[in-house]
Amino acid sequence: MQLSRQVAWRVSKMGAQFGRFAQESEKSLIEGVNHVSDQQNPSQAEPQIKVLPKKRIVRKLAVGQEVQGRVKRLTDFGAFIDIGVGTDALMHVSEMSQRRIKSPKDVLKVGQEVTAWIKKLDKAHNRISLTMLPPGTRTIRDLEVGEVLTGTVTRITNYGAFVDIGVGYDGMVHVKEMAYGYVKHPSDMVQEGQEVQVEVIKVNRRRGQIDLSMKNLLPEPEPEAPEEPMEADEPEMDLEAEEEKVLSPFELALLKAQEKRNKRKEKKRKKKSWFEEDEEDEIIRRTLELAEGD
């Protein structure tokens, strides 16, 4: 009887131990299956790689650095681009081209791969500004009045010439700004494809208009000295000829009378008869003969 109780106690003890072993085995089995499942589905697994803080990533970037990215979102003022640093960078619409763009959609689309350069970094707030213009590229915003540039003539019109100065917009040299003197036509001064040196005299950034001058870079002509009036040489008097030309008061009076008669004769030619004219001529002729005889 006592032996039967001992056997029963040992059997129950072994059953309890076996139950705990079974529970622990089941738990291990479940954990093993989950581990295998996690490896087969990485998207459902907990991340095992420690992600660096964004501040540390942004601090590794530098202004002017070239980056590759993908357009994630477009707005009215620009585009947000993923460059793989944990925070999206902003590219303003003015940084997408040298020329003025109405909408970012005219240049980019979502998902497009782009090459850009870092323009600004705000490491304190983890902000990144990008540009699609390579370093050293100039725009109309960079121009200053009085700046001297070298450009290429692209087009000639009747009123001036257009010059490419490398800012996305051609500047215009008016015909009056080509030289100090009179220029009949711009083609008399420049030809298409010719390199010219110009000065910026006016910039309208909103309209994309640039006024240039070639004249301002030329030496100013010296003012012409006024011509001194030439002294007239006094004519030598021929005394003999003067003596021959001297007329008496009576002769002068007759000459004046003859001049007056000729004027009246032109006006009243049709009103006078031939007889009256011949009689008057005869009187004057005789009077002159009498004066010569005296």
C-alpha positions as CSV (number, residue, x, y, z in Angstrom):
1,M,0.0,0.0,0.0
2,Q,2.8,2.4,0.9
3,L,4.6,1.4,-2.3
4,S,1.6,2.3,-4.3
5,R,1.4,5.8,-2.7
6,Q,5.1,6.5,-3.5
7,V,4.6,5.4,-7.1
8,A,1.6,7.6,-7.5
9,W,3.5,10.7,-6.0
10,R,6.4,10.2,-8.3
11,V,4.1,9.9,-11.3
12,S,2.3,13.2,-10.4
13,K,5.6,15.0,-9.9
14,M,6.9,13.9,-13.2
15,G,3.6,15.0,-14.8
16,A,4.0,18.5,-13.4
17,Q,7.6,18.7,-14.5
18,F,6.6,17.5,-17.9
19,G,3.8,20.1,-18.1
20,R,6.2,23.0,-17.3
21,F,8.6,21.6,-19.9
22,A,5.8,21.4,-22.4
23,Q,4.8,25.0,-21.7
24,E,8.3,26.2,-22.0
25,S,8.8,24.3,-25.2
26,E,5.6,25.7,-26.7
27,K,6.7,29.2,-25.8
28,S,10.1,28.7,-27.3
29,L,8.5,27.3,-30.4
30,I,6.2,30.3,-30.8
31,E,9.1,32.7,-30.3
32,G,11.1,30.8,-32.9
33,V,8.3,30.9,-35.4
34,N,7.9,34.7,-34.9
35,H,11.6,35.2,-35.4
36,V,11.5,33.3,-38.7
37,S,8.4,35.2,-39.8
38,D,10.1,38.5,-39.0
39,Q,13.1,37.6,-41.1
40,Q,10.8,36.5,-44.0
41,N,8.9,39.8,-43.8
42,P,11.3,42.7,-43.2
43,S,8.6,45.3,-43.6
44,Q,6.8,43.9,-40.5
45,A,10.0,43.4,-38.5
46,E,11.1,46.0,-35.9
47,P,14.0,48.1,-37.3
48,Q,17.3,46.8,-36.2
49,I,19.5,49.7,-37.6
50,K,19.9,52.7,-35.4
51,V,18.9,55.9,-37.3
52,L,21.1,58.9,-36.7
53,P,19.4,62.1,-35.6
54,K,18.5,64.5,-38.4
55,K,20.7,67.3,-36.9
56,R,23.8,65.1,-37.3
57,I,22.9,64.3,-40.9
58,V,22.2,68.0,-41.9
59,R,25.5,69.1,-40.3
60,K,27.4,66.8,-42.7
61,L,26.1,68.8,-45.7
62,A,27.8,71.9,-47.1
63,V,26.8,74.9,-49.2
64,G,27.6,74.3,-52.9
65,Q,27.5,70.5,-52.5
66,E,26.0,68.6,-55.4
67,V,23.2,66.2,-54.5
68,Q,20.8,63.8,-56.2
69,G,17.2,63.7,-55.3
70,R,13.6,62.8,-56.2
71,V,10.7,65.3,-56.3
72,K,8.2,64.4,-53.6
73,R,5.8,67.3,-53.7
74,L,5.1,70.4,-55.8
75,T,3.6,73.7,-54.5
76,D,2.9,77.1,-56.0
77,F,6.2,78.4,-54.7
78,G,8.6,75.5,-55.3
79,A,9.2,71.8,-54.8
80,F,10.1,69.5,-51.9
81,I,12.9,67.1,-52.8
82,D,14.1,64.0,-51.0
83,I,17.9,63.9,-51.0
84,G,18.2,61.0,-48.6
85,V,19.1,62.8,-45.4
86,G,15.9,62.3,-43.4
87,T,14.5,65.7,-44.1
88,D,13.1,67.1,-47.4
89,A,14.9,70.0,-49.0
90,L,13.0,73.0,-50.6
91,M,13.8,74.3,-54.1
92,H,12.2,77.7,-54.7
93,V,10.7,78.3,-58.2
94,S,13.2,81.1,-58.8
95,E,16.1,78.5,-58.4
96,M,14.8,76.2,-61.2
97,S,15.9,78.3,-64.2
98,Q,17.7,81.5,-65.1
99,R,14.5,82.7,-66.7
100,R,11.3,83.5,-64.8
101,I,9.0,80.5,-64.4
102,K,5.2,80.8,-63.7
103,S,4.8,77.5,-62.0
104,P,7.1,74.7,-60.8
105,K,4.9,72.3,-62.8
106,D,6.4,73.9,-66.0
107,V,9.8,72.4,-65.1
108,L,9.4,69.5,-62.7
109,K,6.9,66.6,-61.9
110,V,6.5,64.4,-58.9
111,G,8.8,61.4,-58.9
112,Q,11.4,63.1,-61.2
113,E,15.0,62.5,-60.5
114,V,17.0,65.8,-60.3
115,T,20.5,67.0,-59.8
116,A,20.8,70.0,-57.6
117,W,23.2,72.0,-55.4
118,I,22.8,73.1,-51.8
119,K,22.2,76.9,-51.8
120,K,21.5,77.5,-48.1
121,L,21.7,75.5,-44.9
122,D,19.8,76.2,-41.6
123,K,21.4,73.6,-39.4
124,A,19.6,75.0,-36.3
125,H,16.2,74.2,-37.8
126,N,17.2,71.4,-40.1
127,R,16.3,73.3,-43.3
128,I,17.9,72.9,-46.7
129,S,17.5,75.1,-49.7
130,L,18.4,73.8,-53.2
131,T,19.0,75.2,-56.6
132,M,19.2,73.7,-60.1
133,L,21.6,76.3,-61.2
134,P,25.3,75.2,-61.1
135,P,27.6,77.2,-58.8
136,G,28.8,80.4,-60.5
137,T,25.6,80.7,-62.7
138,R,24.4,84.3,-62.7
139,T,20.8,85.5,-63.0
140,I,19.2,88.8,-63.7
141,R,18.9,89.2,-59.9
142,D,22.7,89.4,-59.7
143,L,23.1,92.4,-62.1
144,E,24.0,95.8,-60.9
145,V,23.8,99.1,-62.7
146,G,27.2,100.2,-63.8
147,E,28.6,96.7,-64.1
148,V,30.7,96.0,-67.2
149,L,30.2,92.7,-69.0
150,T,31.2,90.9,-72.2
151,G,28.4,89.5,-74.4
152,T,27.6,88.2,-77.8
153,V,25.3,89.9,-80.3
154,T,22.3,87.6,-80.9
155,R,19.9,89.8,-82.9
156,I,19.9,93.2,-84.7
157,T,16.9,95.4,-85.3
158,N,16.3,98.8,-86.7
159,Y,16.5,100.4,-83.3
160,G,19.3,98.5,-81.6
161,A,21.0,95.1,-80.9
162,F,20.3,92.3,-78.4
163,V,23.3,90.9,-76.5
164,D,23.5,87.6,-74.6
165,I,25.3,88.5,-71.3
166,G,24.8,85.0,-69.7
167,V,21.9,85.7,-67.2
168,G,19.1,84.0,-69.1
169,Y,17.8,87.3,-70.6
170,D,19.3,89.2,-73.5
171,G,20.2,92.9,-72.9
172,M,19.4,95.6,-75.5
173,V,21.8,98.2,-76.8
174,H,19.8,101.0,-78.3
175,V,21.2,102.6,-81.4
176,K,21.8,105.9,-79.4
177,E,23.9,103.9,-77.0
178,M,26.3,102.6,-79.6
179,A,28.4,105.7,-80.2
180,Y,28.6,109.4,-79.5
181,G,28.1,110.4,-83.1
182,Y,25.2,109.7,-85.4
183,V,24.6,106.0,-86.2
184,K,22.4,105.4,-89.2
185,H,21.7,101.7,-88.5
186,P,22.9,99.3,-85.8
187,S,24.4,97.0,-88.4
188,D,26.9,99.8,-89.1
189,M,28.4,99.2,-85.6
190,V,27.9,95.5,-84.8
191,Q,27.2,92.1,-86.5
192,E,25.4,89.0,-85.2
193,G,27.9,86.7,-83.3
194,Q,30.2,89.5,-82.5
195,E,31.6,89.9,-79.0
196,V,31.1,93.3,-77.5
197,Q,31.8,95.0,-74.2
198,V,28.8,96.7,-72.6
199,E,27.8,98.5,-69.4
200,V,24.5,97.8,-67.5
201,I,22.5,101.1,-67.4
202,K,19.1,99.8,-66.3
203,V,17.5,96.6,-65.0
204,N,13.8,95.7,-64.8
205,R,13.8,92.3,-63.0
206,R,10.1,92.0,-63.0
207,R,9.8,92.3,-66.7
208,G,13.2,90.7,-67.5
209,Q,14.5,93.8,-69.3
210,I,18.1,94.9,-69.4
211,D,19.4,98.1,-71.0
212,L,23.0,98.2,-72.1
213,S,25.4,100.8,-73.4
214,M,28.5,100.6,-75.6
215,K,28.9,104.4,-75.7
216,N,29.7,104.7,-72.0
217,L,32.8,102.6,-72.5
218,L,34.2,104.8,-75.3
219,P,36.4,107.9,-74.6
220,E,34.4,111.0,-74.8
221,P,35.2,113.2,-77.8
222,E,36.9,116.4,-77.1
223,P,34.7,119.5,-77.7
224,E,35.5,121.2,-81.0
225,A,37.1,124.7,-80.6
226,P,35.0,127.5,-82.1
227,E,36.4,128.7,-85.4
228,E,37.9,132.2,-85.2
229,P,36.5,134.6,-87.7
230,M,38.9,135.3,-90.5
231,E,39.8,138.9,-91.0
232,A,38.8,140.0,-94.4
233,D,41.6,141.5,-96.5
234,E,41.0,145.0,-97.4
235,P,40.8,145.2,-101.2
236,E,43.5,147.2,-102.9
237,M,42.0,150.3,-104.4
238,D,42.7,151.0,-108.0
239,L,42.8,154.7,-108.0
240,E,42.6,155.0,-111.8
241,A,39.6,152.7,-111.9
242,E,38.0,154.6,-109.1
243,E,38.6,157.8,-111.0
244,E,37.0,156.3,-114.1
245,K,34.0,155.1,-112.0
246,V,33.3,158.5,-110.4
247,L,30.1,160.0,-111.8
248,S,28.8,163.5,-111.5
249,P,25.7,164.2,-109.5
250,F,23.8,164.8,-112.7
251,E,24.9,161.4,-114.1
252,L,23.9,159.6,-110.9
253,A,20.5,161.3,-111.1
254,L,20.0,160.1,-114.7
255,L,21.0,156.5,-113.8
256,K,18.5,156.4,-111.0
257,A,15.9,157.8,-113.2
258,Q,16.7,155.1,-115.8
259,E,16.5,152.3,-113.1
260,K,13.1,153.6,-112.0
261,R,11.9,153.8,-115.6
262,N,13.0,150.2,-116.2
263,K,11.0,149.1,-113.1
264,R,7.9,151.0,-114.3
265,K,8.5,149.6,-117.8
266,E,8.3,146.0,-116.5
267,K,5.0,146.7,-114.6
268,K,3.3,148.8,-117.3
269,R,4.7,147.3,-120.4
270,K,1.3,146.3,-121.7
271,K,-0.2,149.7,-120.9
272,K,2.3,151.8,-122.8
273,S,2.6,152.2,-126.5
274,W,5.7,151.7,-128.5
275,F,5.7,155.3,-129.4
276,E,5.9,156.6,-125.8
277,E,8.7,154.2,-125.0
278,D,10.8,155.3,-128.0
279,E,10.3,159.0,-127.2
280,E,11.3,158.5,-123.6
281,D,14.5,156.6,-124.6
282,E,15.4,159.3,-127.0
283,I,15.1,162.1,-124.4
284,I,17.4,160.1,-122.0
285,R,19.9,159.4,-124.8
286,R,20.2,163.0,-125.8
287,T,20.5,164.1,-122.2
288,L,23.5,161.7,-121.7
289,E,25.1,163.0,-124.9
290,L,24.9,166.6,-123.7
291,A,26.4,165.6,-120.4
292,E,29.3,163.9,-122.1
293,G,29.9,166.9,-124.3
294,D,30.1,169.2,-121.4
